[in-house]
Amino acid sequence: MRQIMGLMIISLLLMTGCWDMTDINQAVIISGVGVDYRNNKVIYIHQIDQKVSQIEEGAGRPLTESIISQGRTFAEAARSANLSSSNYFLLGQIDLIMVGEDLAQTDMNLFSDFILRNRYLRLDTYMVLAVNDTPEKVYAEPMPLTAFSAMGMKNLLDNNEVRGGVFVPVTMLDFLGGLSTAGIQPVLPQISLSEGKVMLKGTAVFKERKWVGSLNEEESRGYRWLHYKTKYGGMLIINSPVDKQAVLLEVNNFSSKIKPVIKNGQLKFDITVDTSLHLYEQSGSGNLMTEKQRREMEKLANREIERQIKACLDKSQSLNSDILGLGLQTYRYYPEYWQEVEKDWPSIFPKVKADITVKSKVAGGHLAAKPVKLRS
């Protein structure tokens, strides 16, 4: 009996191992993917990271190159790229998926099925929409201090949310959720070239499976107050209550809530935001950290945040795209009511009203309690 058990254990050990292992010397790492749809053909772009030995061949040589392929479907286009490469493509390290305008305006379902079924693509991979330029052109533009532009764009999204507080990073999972969940529509950060630099430029708004419009910077800030990845970071600029000069407040922490309310058969929404702010910089003079001035700054901050959120809501209603998920919140609070109105939501959503309430608290001014007085 012991001999039989021993043979079984040895057999199991022999059966294990990296049977599907790919030799790294026979593979290339893909840092970014671009997708588009032109002339009834799918366009697929692989941004390939070069090996160290290739980079060392000459100073100034770009660290990436792109392989562009076409096909009737994305799977066919992606696989046809292997015909021009002797190495296997590793997709597990992708930093970014860039969507082209033509595909976004045609039907995102052409691509969503591919990314949902592809076991090599991570659901936490960031997605962006290339505007005014094709994905291959944007990928070809190098980014300062970054070896690979796809990685640089991913870092750009992360840094922007924490530093600027304007655009929210969107993952594959976020986008697919917006496409497939009733009561909410997806968005994507927009990226383009401006004077030879890769820049974030607005937020793409989708309705069903098509791109229907964009949020500008102010509207994108309004969107982030209600849909965010991190509960801190970003800037808020108000006019000083002392001399009307610009004052920059840093967002230490914030939270928000969307609650539907049905009263007398009418649906409306209560949107609340609580935020803690820090005085980061003032361009004028005067002590802003007195109790009176602090309260005035809080009132001004409340108004500015309310204005940004309202701007986002107004734009989404004008585009008839429920990117804030008001319908989804209605379903969560009133599931039976949602069943009654779901079919009519496209005609109801543009007319719904919302009460926006913001409560801000301004804390100290870092190292300086008062502005520095300089000699004239």
C-alpha positions in Angstrom: 0.0 0.0 0.0 2.8 2.4 0.9 4.5 1.6 -2.5 1.3 2.5 -4.3 0.9 5.7 -2.4 4.5 6.6 -3.1 4.1 6.0 -6.8 1.0 8.1 -6.8 2.8 11.0 -5.1 5.7 10.8 -7.6 3.3 10.7 -10.5 1.5 13.9 -9.2 4.9 15.6 -8.8 5.9 14.7 -12.3 2.6 16.1 -13.7 3.1 19.5 -12.1 5.2 22.3 -13.5 5.0 25.3 -15.8 3.6 23.4 -18.7 2.4 26.6 -20.3 5.5 28.7 -19.5 6.7 31.2 -22.1 10.5 31.8 -22.3 11.1 35.5 -21.7 13.8 35.5 -24.4 11.1 34.4 -26.9 8.5 37.0 -25.8 8.0 40.8 -26.0 6.2 42.8 -23.3 3.2 44.9 -24.5 2.9 48.1 -22.5 0.0 49.6 -24.3 -2.8 48.7 -26.7 -4.7 50.9 -29.1 -8.0 50.1 -30.8 -10.0 51.8 -33.5 -12.4 51.1 -36.4 -11.9 52.6 -39.8 -13.3 51.8 -43.3 -15.2 48.8 -41.8 -12.0 47.3 -40.4 -10.7 46.9 -36.9 -7.4 48.6 -36.1 -5.2 47.1 -33.4 -2.0 48.7 -32.1 0.6 46.9 -29.9 3.1 49.2 -28.1 6.1 47.0 -27.6 8.8 47.5 -25.0 12.2 46.8 -26.5 14.7 44.5 -24.9 17.8 46.0 -23.1 20.1 44.6 -25.7 18.2 46.4 -28.4 18.2 49.7 -26.4 22.0 49.5 -26.0 22.5 49.4 -29.7 22.4 53.2 -30.0 21.9 56.2 -27.8 18.6 58.1 -28.4 16.9 55.1 -29.9 13.2 55.0 -28.8 12.4 52.4 -26.1 9.1 51.4 -27.8 7.7 50.7 -31.2 4.2 50.0 -32.4 2.9 47.2 -34.5 -0.4 48.0 -36.3 -2.6 45.3 -37.6 -6.1 45.0 -39.1 -8.9 42.5 -39.2 -12.6 41.8 -39.2 -12.6 41.4 -35.4 -10.2 42.5 -32.7 -9.1 38.9 -31.9 -8.3 38.4 -35.6 -6.4 41.8 -35.8 -4.5 41.0 -32.6 -3.4 37.6 -33.7 -2.5 38.8 -37.2 0.2 41.0 -35.5 2.1 37.8 -34.6 2.7 37.3 -38.3 5.1 40.2 -38.3 6.9 39.2 -35.1 9.0 36.1 -34.2 8.3 36.6 -30.5 5.2 35.9 -28.4 3.3 38.9 -27.1 2.8 39.1 -23.4 -0.3 41.1 -22.5 -0.3 40.7 -18.7 1.8 43.9 -18.2 -0.4 46.3 -20.2 -0.6 49.7 -18.6 -3.2 51.4 -20.9 -5.8 50.7 -23.5 -6.4 53.6 -25.8 -9.7 53.8 -27.8 -9.9 55.8 -31.1 -12.7 58.3 -31.9 -14.1 56.3 -34.8 -14.6 53.2 -32.7 -16.1 55.2 -29.9 -18.6 56.8 -32.3 -19.5 53.5 -34.0 -20.1 50.9 -31.3 -18.0 50.0 -28.3 -19.6 46.6 -28.2 -17.2 45.7 -31.1 -14.4 45.9 -28.5 -16.1 45.1 -25.2 -16.7 41.5 -26.0 -13.0 41.0 -26.9 -11.7 42.5 -23.6 -14.3 40.6 -21.6 -13.3 37.2 -23.0 -9.6 37.8 -23.1 -8.0 36.1 -20.1 -4.7 37.9 -20.6 -6.1 41.4 -20.1 -6.4 42.6 -16.5 -9.7 44.3 -15.5 -7.7 47.0 -13.6 -6.0 48.2 -16.8 -6.7 51.9 -17.4 -8.7 53.0 -20.5 -8.6 56.4 -22.3 -10.1 57.9 -25.4 -7.8 59.6 -27.9 -9.4 62.7 -29.3 -8.2 64.8 -32.3 -5.5 62.3 -32.9 -5.4 58.6 -33.6 -4.1 56.1 -30.9 -1.0 55.2 -33.0 -0.1 58.9 -33.3 -0.5 59.5 -29.5 1.5 56.4 -28.7 4.3 57.5 -31.0 4.8 60.7 -29.0 7.4 60.2 -26.2 6.7 61.4 -22.7 9.5 63.1 -20.6 11.1 61.1 -17.9 9.2 57.9 -18.9 10.6 55.0 -20.8 7.3 53.9 -22.3 4.5 56.3 -23.2 1.8 53.9 -22.1 3.3 53.8 -18.6 3.7 57.6 -18.7 0.0 58.1 -19.5 -1.0 55.8 -16.7 1.1 57.7 -14.3 -0.3 60.9 -15.7 -3.9 59.8 -14.8 -2.8 58.8 -11.3 -0.9 62.0 -10.6 -3.7 64.2 -12.0 -6.4 62.8 -9.7 -4.3 63.3 -6.6 -2.6 66.6 -7.6 -5.2 68.3 -9.8 -8.4 66.5 -8.8 -9.9 66.9 -12.3 -10.0 63.6 -14.2 -10.9 60.2 -12.7 -9.0 57.2 -13.9 -11.3 54.5 -15.5 -10.4 50.9 -15.5 -11.7 48.2 -17.9 -13.9 46.9 -15.1 -15.4 50.4 -14.6 -16.1 50.8 -18.3 -17.6 47.4 -18.7 -19.8 48.0 -15.6 -21.1 51.2 -17.1 -21.9 49.5 -20.4 -23.7 46.6 -18.8 -25.4 48.0 -15.7 -28.9 49.6 -15.8 -29.1 53.1 -14.5 -25.6 54.3 -15.2 -23.5 55.2 -18.3 -19.7 55.0 -18.7 -17.1 57.7 -19.1 -13.4 57.7 -20.2 -10.7 60.3 -19.7 -9.8 62.0 -23.0 -6.2 62.3 -24.1 -4.7 64.2 -27.0 -1.6 65.9 -28.4 -1.2 69.6 -27.7 1.9 71.4 -29.1 3.7 68.0 -29.2 2.8 67.1 -25.7 0.5 64.3 -24.4 -2.3 66.1 -22.4 -5.5 65.1 -20.6 -8.3 66.9 -22.2 -11.8 66.5 -21.0 -13.9 63.4 -20.1 -15.7 61.4 -22.8 -19.4 60.7 -22.1 -21.0 57.6 -23.5 -24.7 56.8 -24.0 -25.3 53.1 -24.3 -22.4 52.0 -26.5 -21.5 55.3 -28.3 -19.5 58.4 -27.4 -22.0 61.3 -27.4 -20.1 64.3 -26.0 -17.5 65.5 -23.5 -17.2 67.2 -20.1 -14.8 70.1 -19.9 -12.4 70.6 -17.0 -15.0 72.3 -14.7 -17.6 69.6 -15.4 -15.0 66.9 -15.0 -14.2 68.3 -11.5 -17.9 68.1 -10.7 -18.0 64.4 -11.8 -15.0 63.6 -9.6 -16.8 64.9 -6.4 -19.3 62.1 -6.9 -17.3 59.4 -8.6 -13.7 59.1 -7.3 -10.9 56.6 -6.8 -9.3 58.4 -3.9 -11.1 60.4 -1.2 -8.3 63.1 -1.1 -6.3 65.2 -3.4 -7.0 68.0 -5.8 -7.3 71.8 -5.7 -10.0 74.3 -5.3 -9.5 77.9 -6.3 -11.7 80.7 -4.8 -11.5 84.4 -4.5 -10.2 85.7 -1.2 -12.9 87.2 1.0 -10.3 89.9 2.0 -9.1 91.3 -1.4 -10.7 89.1 -4.1 -7.3 87.7 -5.1 -6.9 84.0 -5.9 -6.8 81.5 -3.0 -5.8 77.9 -3.6 -7.3 75.3 -1.2 -6.0 71.7 -1.1 -8.5 68.9 -0.6 -7.5 66.8 2.4 -10.5 64.5 2.5 -14.0 64.3 1.1 -17.0 62.1 0.8 -20.3 62.3 -1.1 -23.7 60.7 -1.4 -26.5 60.6 -3.9 -29.9 59.8 -2.4 -33.2 59.6 -4.3 -36.3 60.9 -2.6 -39.9 60.3 -3.7 -42.3 62.8 -2.4 -45.9 63.3 -3.6 -45.1 60.9 -6.4 -42.2 63.1 -7.6 -38.6 61.9 -7.8 -35.7 64.2 -6.9 -32.2 63.7 -5.6 -30.3 64.9 -2.6 -26.6 65.2 -3.3 -24.3 65.9 -0.3 -20.6 66.5 -0.2 -18.5 66.8 3.0 -14.9 68.0 2.5 -11.9 69.0 4.6 -9.7 71.7 3.0 -6.3 73.2 3.7 -5.2 76.7 2.8 -2.4 76.0 0.4 -1.6 79.4 -1.2 -2.9 82.9 -1.4 -1.9 85.4 -4.0 -3.1 88.5 -2.1 -2.5 89.9 1.4 -4.5 89.7 4.6 -4.9 87.1 7.3 -7.3 84.5 6.1 -7.0 82.2 9.1 -9.1 84.3 11.5 -12.4 82.7 12.5 -14.4 85.1 10.4 -12.3 84.8 7.2 -12.2 81.0 7.6 -16.0 80.8 7.7 -16.2 83.1 4.6 -13.8 80.8 2.7 -15.9 77.8 3.6 -19.0 79.5 2.2 -17.1 80.3 -1.0 -15.8 76.8 -1.3 -19.3 75.4 -0.8 -20.6 77.5 -3.7 -17.7 76.6 -6.0 -18.1 72.8 -5.4 -21.9 73.1 -5.9 -21.3 75.0 -9.1 -19.0 72.3 -10.4 -21.4 69.5 -9.6 -24.3 71.3 -11.1 -22.3 72.0 -14.3 -21.6 68.2 -14.5 -25.3 67.3 -13.9 -26.5 69.9 -16.4 -24.2 68.6 -19.1 -25.1 64.9 -18.5 -28.8 65.8 -18.7 -28.3 67.8 -21.9 -26.5 64.7 -23.4 -29.2 62.5 -21.9 -26.5 60.2 -20.4 -26.8 59.3 -16.8 -23.1 59.1 -16.0 -23.7 60.0 -12.3 -25.7 56.9 -11.8 -28.9 58.5 -10.6 -30.9 55.7 -12.1 -28.7 53.1 -10.3 -29.2 54.9 -7.0 -33.0 54.9 -7.6 -32.9 51.1 -8.1 -30.9 50.6 -4.9 -33.3 52.7 -2.7 -36.6 52.0 -4.5 -36.3 48.8 -6.5 -40.0 48.4 -7.1 -40.3 52.0 -8.3 -37.3 51.5 -10.6 -39.0 48.6 -12.3 -41.9 51.0 -13.1 -39.7 53.8 -14.6 -36.7 52.0 -16.0 -38.1 51.8 -19.6 -39.0 55.5 -19.5 -35.7 56.6 -17.8 -34.3 58.2 -20.9 -37.2 60.6 -20.9 -37.3 61.1 -17.1 -33.6 61.6 -16.5 -33.1 64.9 -18.3 -35.9 66.5 -16.2 -35.1 65.3 -12.7 -34.1 67.9 -10.1 -31.3 67.7 -7.5 -30.6 69.6 -4.3 -26.9 69.9 -3.8 -25.5 70.5 -0.3 -21.8 71.0 0.4 -20.3 71.3 3.8 -16.6 72.4 3.8 -14.2 72.9 6.6 -11.0 74.9 6.1 -8.1 73.9 8.3 -4.8 75.6 8.9 -2.3 76.9 6.4 0.6 74.3 6.7 3.8 76.0 8.1 2.6 79.6 7.8 -0.2 80.8 10.0 -0.2 84.3 8.5 0.9 85.7 5.1 4.5 87.0 5.0 4.7 90.8 5.1 7.5 92.0 2.8 9.1 95.5 3.0 8.1 97.9 0.3 
